[in-house]
């Protein structure tokens, strides 16, 4: 009888430790998850040569900003720097599904974006920069000039694909 009571008390004690550990793990996960919550992703693409494109999706020098709420802003860098903004819009506004943004956020968190280097140097004048705003105002800046990091290449592809899917409206 003493052995049964002893075994039951061990099982009860062990289950309390397991529950406490599980609660602690859930609490830590929730804290880590909110500290990595991405609010905004900016991608600045600069492919060196100026291309005289008349649609924002054809330009090879632009900055696009994706916000958590589904709003996006596209700024054409090349044409606006040439003072042609009198005839062509420089800034566009669009909306997208927050589900698409959340997929990119999930990819970034799975890739541990905060561990990416700040700069991947290369010899080309072509580069892409990312600014990821997350947590309580933390910012991760990444400049890629080499194009040899598969995760950053995937990020560029995913953001470009999202950019193309948006119906852009000129902003006056």
N, C-alpha and C positions, 0 to 999 in steps of 0.2 A: 504494500500500500504506500509506503514511504517512497519507493522508487517511482510509482505512478504519479504521485504528487510532485516529486522532484522533476520528472520529465515534463509534466504539464506546466510547471512554473518556468522551466527552461524554454518551452515552446512559446508561452505567453510573453516572456521577457524578450525573446528573439523577434517575435512579431512586432512588439512595440519599437524595437530598434529599427526594424525594416520600414515601418510606417514613418518613423521620424526621418530616416534617411531618404525615403521617397519624397516626403514633404520638403526636405532641404533641397533635393535635386530639382524638384519642380520650381521652387522659389528661385534658385540659382539660374535655371533655364529662362524663367520669365525676366529676370533682371538682365541677363546677357542678351536676350532677344530684344528688349526695349533699348538697350544701349547701342545695338547695331541697326536700329530702325532707320532706314534711309529716307530722307525727306526730299532730296533733289539730286539729280545727276546732270552734269553739264558735259557735253562733248564738243571740243573745238577741233575741227578737221582743217588742216592746212597742207594741201598737196603742191605747194610751191608755185606752179605755173597758173596764171590767171586764165580762166576759161570764160568766155563771154556767153554765158548761158542766160536765158530769159525766164527760166522757171527755177524756183528754189530747190527742186529736187535734182537739177542738173549741175548745180554749182559745186566745185570741189574745194571751196574755202568758205566754211560756215561755222557758226556756233549754234548748237541746239540745246535747250534747257528743258528737261522733263521734271515736272513737279509731282509730288505724291498724289495730289488731288485730281490728276488727269489733264491738267493744262500743260501746254508746251509753247515755247517761243523759239523761233528760228531767225537767226540774224545772218544775213549774207555779208561776209567780210570783204571779198574781193571786189565786187562791183561797187559797193558803197565807198570803199577806199579810193575808187577812181572818180568820185564825185558825179556819178551817174544817178544818184538817188532822186534827182528831179524827175526822171522818166520811169525809173524802176523802183518798186518798193524794196526797202532794206530789211524790214522786220515783218515777220508773219506770226500769226497766232493759230493754234490748233488744239483740239481736244482728242484724247485717246482713252481707251478702256484702262481703268486702274488695275484690272486683272493682268494686263500685259506688263505694266510697271512692276507689279508684285512678282511676276515670273523672273524678271531681270534682277530684282532685289534678292530673290531666293538663290539665283545663280551666283550673285556676288557674295552673299553670305556663305554659300557652300564653297566658293573659291577662296574664302578668307581674304577678301580684298584689302583689309587693313594691313596685311603682310606683304602686299605688292611693293616693289621698289618705287621710289618717287620718280626715278628717271631711268629709262632704257635708252642709252645713247647709241647713235649710229652716225653714218656719214651723210645721209640723205638730207635734203632740205624739206622733205615731206615728213610731217609728224602729226600726231593726234594727242590731245591732252584731255584728261578727264578730271572733273572735280566732283567728288561724292561727299555730300553733306549728310551726316548721320548722327544719331544719339542726341546728346545735349549740345549741339553746335560744333561737333567735331568735323574736321574737313580732311579728306584724303585727296591729294593731288598726284596725278600720274601723268608723266610725259613719255610717250613711246615713239622712238625714232627708228627702232630696229625691226619691229614687226615680227619678232621671233618668239614671243610669249603666247602660247596657245590660248590661255585664259583671257588675256587682254584682246587678242584678235577676235575671240568669241564675243566679248563685250562690245567691241566696235561693230561687229556684224549685227548683233541683236539690237543695238541702239539705232543703227542705220536702217535696219528692217522696220523698226517702230517708226522712225522718221518718215519713211516712204509710205507707211500705211495711214498717215494723218492727212486729212483734208485741210490744207493751209489757206488762211485768209490774210490778205495784206492788212497791216496796221498803219494807220495814217499818223 
